Amino acid sequence: MDLELKSRTAVVTGASIGIGRAIARGLAQEGVRVVGVARRKELLETLVAEVKAAGGTVIPVIQDIVAEGAADKLAATAISELGHVDILVNNAGGSRPLPVDAPDSAWDEAITLNFTSYRKVAHALLPQMIQRNWGRIINITGKSEPEGLNAAFAAKAAVHAWAKGLSREVGKHGITVNCIPPGRIMSEQIRRNYPEDYRERFAEEEIPVGYWGEPEDLAALAIFLASPRARYITGTVIPVDGGLRRYQF
């Protein structure tokens, strides 16, 4: 299927590793010019070289998206590099398990990283999407079945609610807003925190398809949602988890 993405432009945050890297690479393979945003310069540079060798374009932007004024700065940089931004993939974030007596500062940091930064970057890029009557906002979020207290899960739930409301406001402008909660997707952090024997046992007992996903498994959906082909899909939360979740809706 031709996804009709050639000549489109995109911003992908958290683009240096894992899911963000796979999405940035996949979009570039479809002919999208991508601004890849991350803090780790070396990893981002290897992505740029990898994509260039395959005939695609990723423009590296080294930036911490939670810094003061970061969203407006990123929007200005991306528009300067690309002319306009058609697609935003909010991906940068991180798990934040907290004790019950965690200080407010820990909660504030987690909410800023996993919700506020998403909202700010999206709202900074929205005016030019509205002006052009086209846009895609895709948020990589998190599951709704936390094993314990984790501020990132609370923040991602806020993203789901915000994204649903936003989708109803901007649909008339040809802009869609969707969320993708990953299941157990292999990453640098997963390999570091979960030994192979645990991963095998967990997959056998808990994941219906029987294995942990790869970043490309999620990237395939993100790239489709970014395309004109997905014009009638908005306000959704679509898990990519191999059937891990136990509820119907």
C-alpha positions as CSV (number, residue, x, y, z in Angstrom):
1,M,0.0,0.0,0.0
2,D,1.3,3.4,-0.9
3,L,0.9,5.4,2.3
4,E,1.1,8.7,0.4
5,L,3.7,10.1,2.8
6,K,6.4,11.2,0.3
7,S,7.2,14.9,0.8
8,R,5.6,15.0,4.2
9,T,7.5,16.4,7.2
10,A,7.7,15.1,10.8
11,V,9.0,15.7,14.3
12,V,9.8,12.7,16.4
13,T,10.9,13.2,20.0
14,G,13.0,10.6,21.8
15,A,14.3,9.5,18.4
16,S,17.7,8.2,19.3
17,I,16.7,4.7,20.6
18,G,13.9,2.2,20.7
19,I,10.4,3.1,19.6
20,G,11.3,6.6,18.6
21,R,14.2,5.5,16.5
22,A,12.1,2.9,14.7
23,I,9.4,5.4,14.0
24,A,11.8,8.1,12.7
25,R,13.6,5.5,10.5
26,G,10.3,4.1,9.2
27,L,8.9,7.5,8.3
28,A,12.1,8.4,6.5
29,Q,11.9,5.2,4.5
30,E,8.5,6.3,3.4
31,G,9.9,9.6,2.0
32,V,9.2,11.8,5.0
33,R,11.7,14.5,6.0
34,V,12.1,14.0,9.8
35,V,13.5,16.2,12.5
36,G,14.7,13.7,15.1
37,V,14.9,15.1,18.7
38,A,16.9,13.5,21.5
39,R,19.5,14.3,24.1
40,R,22.1,11.7,23.2
41,K,24.1,13.1,20.3
42,E,26.1,10.0,19.4
43,L,23.0,7.8,19.0
44,L,21.1,10.4,17.1
45,E,24.1,10.8,14.7
46,T,24.2,7.1,14.0
47,L,20.5,7.2,13.1
48,V,21.1,10.1,10.7
49,A,23.9,8.2,9.0
50,E,21.9,5.0,8.8
51,V,18.9,6.7,7.3
52,K,21.0,8.7,4.9
53,A,22.7,5.5,3.6
54,A,19.2,4.2,2.8
55,G,18.3,7.4,0.9
56,G,16.2,9.1,3.6
57,T,16.5,12.3,5.7
58,V,16.7,12.8,9.4
59,I,17.7,16.2,10.7
60,P,19.2,15.9,14.2
61,V,18.1,18.2,17.0
62,I,19.8,17.8,20.4
63,Q,17.4,19.1,22.9
64,D,15.9,18.4,26.3
65,I,12.2,18.8,25.8
66,V,11.3,19.5,29.4
67,A,13.6,22.6,29.7
68,E,11.9,26.0,30.1
69,G,10.7,27.2,26.7
70,A,11.7,23.9,25.0
71,A,8.5,23.4,23.2
72,D,8.5,26.8,21.5
73,K,12.2,26.5,20.7
74,L,11.7,23.0,19.1
75,A,8.7,24.2,17.1
76,A,10.7,27.2,15.7
77,T,13.7,25.0,14.9
78,A,11.6,22.3,13.2
79,I,9.7,24.9,11.1
80,S,13.0,26.5,10.2
81,E,14.5,23.2,9.0
82,L,11.4,21.8,7.3
83,G,9.3,24.8,6.3
84,H,6.3,23.3,8.0
85,V,5.5,20.2,10.2
86,D,2.8,17.8,9.1
87,I,3.4,15.1,11.7
88,L,4.3,15.1,15.3
89,V,5.2,11.9,17.2
90,N,5.4,12.6,20.9
91,N,7.6,9.7,22.2
92,A,10.1,11.0,24.7
93,G,9.2,9.9,28.2
94,G,10.1,7.4,30.9
95,S,8.8,5.2,33.7
96,R,8.7,6.7,37.1
97,P,7.8,4.2,39.9
98,L,7.3,6.1,43.2
99,P,6.7,5.3,46.8
100,V,3.6,6.5,48.4
101,D,5.5,9.2,50.3
102,A,7.3,10.5,47.2
103,P,7.8,14.3,47.3
104,D,5.8,16.6,45.1
105,S,9.0,17.3,43.1
106,A,9.1,13.7,41.9
107,W,5.5,13.8,40.8
108,D,6.1,17.2,39.1
109,E,9.1,15.9,37.2
110,A,7.2,12.8,36.0
111,I,4.1,14.7,34.9
112,T,6.2,17.3,33.1
113,L,8.1,14.7,31.2
114,N,5.3,12.3,30.3
115,F,2.3,14.7,29.9
116,T,3.1,18.5,29.9
117,S,5.9,18.2,27.3
118,Y,3.6,16.3,24.9
119,R,0.9,19.0,25.3
120,K,3.3,21.9,24.9
121,V,5.0,20.6,21.8
122,A,1.7,19.7,20.2
123,H,0.1,23.1,20.9
124,A,3.3,24.9,19.7
125,L,2.9,23.1,16.3
126,L,-0.9,23.2,16.0
127,P,-1.3,26.8,14.6
128,Q,0.6,26.0,11.4
129,M,-1.2,22.6,11.1
130,I,-4.5,24.4,11.4
131,Q,-3.4,27.0,8.8
132,R,-2.5,24.3,6.3
133,N,-5.7,22.2,7.2
134,W,-3.7,19.0,7.7
135,G,-1.8,17.4,10.6
136,R,-1.1,14.2,12.5
137,I,-0.4,14.0,16.2
138,I,0.6,10.6,17.5
139,N,1.4,10.1,21.2
140,I,3.3,7.1,22.5
141,T,1.8,6.5,25.9
142,G,1.5,3.6,28.4
143,K,-0.7,0.9,29.7
144,S,-3.6,1.4,32.0
145,E,-2.9,-1.6,34.3
146,P,-0.1,-0.5,36.5
147,E,1.4,-3.1,38.9
148,G,1.9,-0.4,41.5
149,L,2.3,3.4,41.9
150,N,4.0,4.8,38.9
151,A,3.7,8.5,38.1
152,A,4.3,7.9,34.4
153,F,1.1,5.8,34.1
154,A,-0.9,8.6,35.7
155,A,0.7,11.1,33.2
156,K,0.0,8.9,30.3
157,A,-3.7,8.6,31.4
158,A,-3.7,12.4,31.3
159,V,-2.4,12.2,27.7
160,H,-5.2,9.9,26.7
161,A,-7.8,12.3,28.1
162,W,-6.2,15.4,26.6
163,A,-5.7,13.8,23.2
164,K,-9.3,12.7,23.0
165,G,-10.5,16.2,23.8
166,L,-8.1,17.8,21.4
167,S,-9.2,15.4,18.6
168,R,-12.7,16.8,18.9
169,E,-11.4,20.4,18.6
170,V,-9.1,20.0,15.6
171,G,-10.8,17.3,13.5
172,K,-12.5,20.0,11.4
173,H,-9.0,21.2,10.4
174,G,-8.0,17.8,8.9
175,I,-5.9,17.0,12.0
176,T,-6.0,13.7,13.8
177,V,-4.8,12.9,17.3
178,N,-4.2,9.3,18.4
179,C,-2.4,7.4,21.2
180,I,-0.4,4.2,21.1
181,P,0.3,2.4,24.4
182,P,3.1,-0.1,24.0
183,G,3.1,-3.5,25.6
184,R,6.4,-5.2,26.3
185,I,8.6,-3.8,23.5
186,M,12.3,-4.7,23.5
187,S,14.6,-1.8,24.2
188,E,17.9,-0.9,25.8
189,Q,16.1,-0.5,29.2
190,I,14.2,-3.8,28.9
191,R,17.4,-5.7,28.2
192,R,19.1,-4.0,31.1
193,N,16.3,-4.5,33.6
194,Y,14.8,-7.9,32.7
195,P,17.1,-11.0,32.2
196,E,16.4,-13.3,29.3
197,D,15.0,-16.2,31.3
198,Y,12.4,-13.8,32.9
199,R,11.4,-12.4,29.5
200,E,10.9,-15.9,28.1
201,R,8.8,-17.0,31.1
202,F,6.7,-13.8,31.0
203,A,6.1,-14.1,27.3
204,E,5.0,-17.8,27.7
205,E,2.6,-17.0,30.6
206,E,1.3,-13.5,29.9
207,I,1.6,-12.6,26.2
208,P,-0.8,-14.4,24.0
209,V,1.4,-14.2,20.9
210,G,4.2,-15.7,22.9
211,Y,7.0,-13.1,22.5
212,W,8.1,-9.6,23.3
213,G,7.6,-7.0,20.6
214,E,10.2,-5.1,18.7
215,P,10.1,-1.3,18.2
216,E,9.3,-1.9,14.5
217,D,6.0,-3.7,15.5
218,L,4.8,-0.4,17.0
219,A,6.3,1.8,14.4
220,A,4.2,0.2,11.7
221,L,1.0,1.4,13.3
222,A,2.5,4.9,14.0
223,I,3.5,5.3,10.4
224,F,0.1,4.3,9.2
225,L,-1.6,6.7,11.6
226,A,0.7,9.4,10.3
227,S,-0.5,8.9,6.7
228,P,-3.3,10.4,4.7
229,R,-4.7,6.8,4.5
230,A,-5.7,7.1,8.3
231,R,-7.8,10.2,7.8
232,Y,-10.8,8.7,9.6
233,I,-9.0,7.5,12.6
234,T,-8.8,10.0,15.5
235,G,-9.3,10.2,19.2
236,T,-8.3,6.6,19.7
237,V,-6.1,4.6,22.1
238,I,-4.7,1.6,20.2
239,P,-2.4,-0.8,22.1
240,V,0.4,-2.6,20.5
241,D,1.0,-5.4,23.0
242,G,0.6,-8.8,21.5
243,G,-2.7,-9.2,23.4
244,L,-1.1,-8.6,26.9
245,R,-4.0,-6.4,28.1
246,R,-6.8,-8.4,29.7
247,Y,-9.8,-6.0,29.1
248,Q,-11.9,-5.6,26.0
249,F,-11.9,-1.9,25.6
